[in-house]
Structure formats: structure tokens, C-alpha cells
Amino acid sequence: MNLSDNKALSTALPTAGRWGFGGHLYGLEPLALPERFLDRSIGPGEGYDTVGAPLGPGAVLLDYEASARAELTPRGEAEVDRLFWFRWVTGHQTTFALWQVLSAVVEEAGRPGADSDELSRLARCMMRTYSLMLLYASSCPPEMYERVIRDPMARQHPNLSGSWARDYAGVRPLVRGKVALGSETAAADLAFECELNERVHKGIAARVVPSGVSLLLTPGVRQKTKELRRETLLWLYDGIFLTSRAPVGYATVVRQLLRRIHAVHLDVSVNGLYPSCARTGVPEPAELTADDVTELKASFTSTLRELTDALSAPSLAQAPVGASR
């Protein structure tokens, strides 16, 4: 079976600075990821992952066209709700794909002869993008979070938890400081991004769930996960984020990642990280107003551009052609 036979999966790269994602404004697309972790030394296999051509000019992060500004600005409650549901789902999809590619980069950095400093710099940019996706996905006002995001998730499972995200396992050692990549300076820079990511994560939790009570800890419904197998919980979590598992390879994951980065970039370019159509009077928690987090927010476009350029470079855009399993 060729990947091109799967009509649901979009891997085309954007060619213009206007909306072309999900079939309608702030529409969603399914994401296909491998069940296990990517290996950049593994090329297309078994005739399935055939989307391995060079990325080409479409990989460039495109600024929005002036004529698209009005189209990209949500109007009315329904459109605003859809914008934030798009951000929640697509921000998570981008993160899942990012984790897959990052785990491949970390694995490659440990191989003899690898340019560990270059790979450490790429990992640092990816960790920074991960932090930005945390901010992006949770950018709705706290008073909207319960209705637009938390309630739909709870309908899937009352204890739905980020600990069911299967792609995180490949990067957990890096995020927790158990992996050092590159020279002392490069490793220190990467370690800083990992520590910043942890602080951003805590700040977001304080922003959208000020009570501190997650779905996993909701009184009266805790322990419901014991009634289901672990694999079932992983599938439930994937289902919320329209993510399926298939034998796709590195090039296809990168293309899906770039499609989402482009859509996120267009949205933030027009609406900002915190859209004016949904202002809130709730102040940001201290973790999200620290100088380095403020700098992180200001780097949204430049960080996405840096990552897009890096992933489009010949050395990183795809696995070696002809490599075998």
C-alpha cells in the first residue's frame, strides 16, 4: 500500500501565504505518526512511505498575504471557539510530530561521527518550538478553557491525561536533563531550553486550571483508568487529537510538521498569541511573565522560521535515500 493511496493524509507543502489547511478556516487535518519512534537512518520501507522527495520552496515559512487578513480574523462566538479548538488540537499535533523528529535527532546525535553540536542546536530550536506550542495550544482565555477545551476532553474520558501521549517517551530523558548533547556550551544551551519548557508548562497549568485540579485528579471520577488497558488509553488520547498510527517515515512526518507550522504561523501573524477577539481580564501567572518567557513569546515567528529552515536543509530534510530497514 502506498501512502499516496491514503486520501485523508495531507503532506503537500504550502505555496502561498494564505489559508490552505483543513478545508476551511481553522479546520483540522488528521495526523499520521509511526507507532514507535522515528529513525532518521531508516529510509522508505515496504513501498509505504513514498513521500520522500526534496522539500523544495514550499518548505519556506511564508508570511500571510495582505488579502488574507480579513479571512484569518475570526468573527462571532462560533468562529472564536473554532479558532481555540484548532489551536488546542493542531498545537498538540505539532508537538507530537516535533517529539517524533526530536527523538530521532537525539538518537542520531549518539551515533559515531554525528555532528553533535549541529544536532544539539537543532534540538534546542525544537525544544523552544515545543514551549511555544504549549503557549499556543492553551492561549484561550481561562474562562473559555472549561467550555471549549476541558469539557470536550472530559466527554472522551473523565480522567483524560497528557501522560497518555505515546510520543513523549522518546524525549522524556532529554526534557528531564538526563541526556546531554554536544559540547559543553551547546549542551548548556539545550539544558536551559528544557528547564524553560518545564517552567512554561507549570505556568500554563496555573493559567488555565487555577484550581490545580486536572481531569486526572477530578474528585469523584478518579481511578476510572483502571477499568481500561493502557493501550486503550493511548488510543483514546490519540483520538482527541485526530492522530492515527501508520508505518510512515521521517520525510512524511517532517512534511506534516511543516504544514502545521505554516498554519500556526499564519494564525499568530494575524491574530497574535492572545487574540484581541477574546481578551481576558485574568492576569498571567508569574511563570509566564518572567523575562525569558516574555522573550520566548516575542521569538514566535523567528523560532518557527529557524526550525523550518533547519528541517528544510538537505542534511536534515529526509532520511538517506535508499537506506533499508
N, C-alpha and C positions, 0 to 999 in steps of 0.2 A: 504493500500500500504506500503510495506517495503522499507526502504531506500536502501537496497541491490538491489532492482529492478531498481534503477536509475544507469544505466551503465556509465553515464557521470561523476559521482561524485567519486573521489578517496579519500579514507580515510586510506589506508594501510600506515603503518609507515615504514620508511627506515630501511633496514637491512644491508647496506653496504655503504662505503664511496665513492660511485660513482654516476653518474647522473642517476636518475630514475624518472624524473618529466616531464610531458608534452609530452612524446612520442618521443622527440628529444631534442638535446641540446638547452637549453634556450627556450623550448616550454612552452606553457601556459596551465593551467588547470582551469576549471570552479570552482567557489566557491559558496557554498550554505549556506545562513545565514537565521536566523529567521526574520520575518518582524518586530517584536518588539524586546525587549531586553531579554536576557537570564536571567534565574533564577536558580542558582545552587541548590536550594532546590526542583526543579521540575525534576523528573526523566523522563524516556522514556514514551511517551504517545501515545495512539491510535495506537500502533503497528508500528509506522512510524520510529522513531529514534531508531533503533535496534543496532547501533554500540556503545555499551557501555561496552565492555569487558575491563579488565585491559590493560593499555597501553603496558606493557611488555618492553623487552630490546630494541625494535625498537625505543623507545622514546628518547634514549640517543643520544646526539648530536655527530655525527660521523665525524672524520677527514677524509679528502679525501685520497683515495688510490693513491700511487705514480704513478701507471699506468694511472690514470685519469687526470693527469696534462695537458698532451698534448690535450686530448679531451676537457677539460674545457676552453682552451685558444682560444678565437675567432680569426679567420683569415679572412682578407678581409673585405671590407666595409659592405657587406650584413650581415655577421655574427656579426660585431660590432654593427650595427644598431639593430639587433635582440636582442643582449645582453642588450642594454639600453631600448628597449621596454619591454623586460622581467622584467627588474628592475623596470620600471615605473608601470607596471600592477601588478606584484607579490608583489612589495613593498607596493602598496595600498591595495591589497587583505589581506596581512599580517596585515596591520594596521586596516582594517575593522574587521577582526576576533579578533584582540587584543582589540579593543574598546568593542566588544561584551562581551568578557570574563572579561575585566576590569570593565565594568558596573555591571556585576554580582558580582564581588568581592566587589565593593563599596556598593552594596545593602546588601550583606551578612554581611559586617562589621557593619552595623547599627542594626543588629538583636541582641536581648538579648543573652548573653552567647558566642558571637563570640569572637575569639581571634583577637582583632582589631589590635594589634601590628604585628602579623604574616601577616595579610591581608594587612596592610599598607606597610610592606616590599615588599610583592608581587606586590602591586600596584606601588611602586617606581620602581621596576625592569621592570614592564610593561611600565611605562612612559618612562623609559630610552630606552627601545626597540623601542617605538614609535618614539623617537627622532632619533634613528639610522635608522629606516625605512624611515624617511624624508630625511636623508642624502643619503641613498642607492638609493631610487627611483629617486632622482634628481642628480645622480652622473655623468651624461653625461656632456661633455664639453659644456659651454654656447653656442658656435657656432653651436652645433648639436641639441640643445634643440628645436629650432624653427622647424627644418625639421623632426626630428624623433618623437617628442612628441607633441609640440604645434599645428602643422598643422593637424595631425590626430584627435586631440581632437576638433579642430575648425570645422572639417568636420562633427562631430557628432552634434555640436551646436556651433554657433559663440560666445556665451556667457558662455560656459561650466564653471561651478564654483564648487569649493570644498564645498561651502555652501549647495550643493545638496546631500552631503554624509549623508545618513539617520542614520548611526550607530554612528555618532559623538554626537548626542544629549544626549546619556546616560553618556558620560564622560565630557561633556562641563562644568558642575558645578565644577568638580574636577580640570580640567585644569585651570579654571579661579579663583581658590582659594576660592571657596565658600563651599568647603567640606574639613573637617579635619578628618583624620583617625588615630587612635591610640594615644599613649602617646604623650606628648609634643615633645620629641625628634624625634619619628617616624613621627609625623605629619610635623615637620620642614624639615626633610629629603625629604619627599614626596613633600612638597611645593617647595623645591629647584629644584627638577626634573621637576615640572610643569613650573617653571619660566625659566629653561634652555631650555625646549621644545619650549617655546614662542620665545626665542632668536634665536634658531636654525631655526625655521620657518621663521623668518624675514630675517635671513642670506641667506637662500636658495632662497627666493624671490629675494633678491638683486643679487644673483649669476646667476640665470638662466633667470631672466627678469630684467636686469639692468635699463630698461626704467621705470619700475614700473607700466606699463600698462598691467594688466591681461586681459584674454579673456573677463571677465565680463565687463571690462571698455574700451574695444577696441573702438576707435572712429568710428562712422558710423554704428555700429551694436548693440549698447546698447539698452536696453529695449525690445529686441526680446522675452525675457522670459515672458512678459505679455500676449503673444499670446497662452501660454500653461499652463495647470493646474499644480499646484505644484507637484502632484503625477507623472505626466508625466516627469517632470524634474528629479525627483528622479530615475525613471526607465531609463532615458537616461544616467544618471551618472553611475548607476549600470552596464549598458550595455557596457560602455567603459572598465570596469574592469572585465568583464565576471562574474558578480555576480548575482545570482538569489535568490529569496526568497522562502523558503520552511519551513515546520514545523520541523526543525532539532533542536536537543537539545544540551546541554552543551558538552557531550562527543564527539559528531561528530564535533562540532566547534573546540574543542581542537585538535582533530586529524588532521583536515585540517590546522590548525595553525602550528602544528608541522611539517607537510610535507613541508610547505613553509619556515619555519625557517631553516630546514635542507638544502633545495635547496639554499637559500640565503647564508648560512654559507659556503657551498662548493664553490660557486661562489667567495665570498670575500676571502676565504682562498687561492685560486689560483690567482685571478686577482687583489686583493686589492680593497679598496673602490673606488679609482680612477685608473682604469685600464691603464697600460702602452700602450696598443694598441690605446688609444685615449687621448693622452696628450693634455693639453691646456696651452697656454701662458697667459691666463687671471688669475690674482691673485684672491685669495679668499677674500671675503669681511671681514671686521674686525670682524663681529659677529661670523664667522666660524673659526677664528684663535685665539680666546680667549683661555686662558689656560684650562678652564673647558670643552670647546668644543673639544679641542685637546685631552684631557684626555678621553672624551666620545668616540671619534673616535678610540682611542687605545684600548678601552674596548669592541670592537665589538664582538669578539669571547667569551670573558668571560661573557659578559652580556647575549648573546644568550644561553650560556651553563647554566647560573644561572636560566634563565627563563624556559628552557627545563627541568631541574632537578625539579624545583618547580611545574611545571604543571604535571610532571610525578609522583609526590609524591601521595601516597594513599589518603591523605586528600584533594587533590585538583584535582586529575586526572579526576574525574567524579562526577556527581550528585549521591546522595544516591540511591542505587538500590532499586526499589520497591516503591519509592516515587510516589505520584499521583498528578495529576493536581487539 
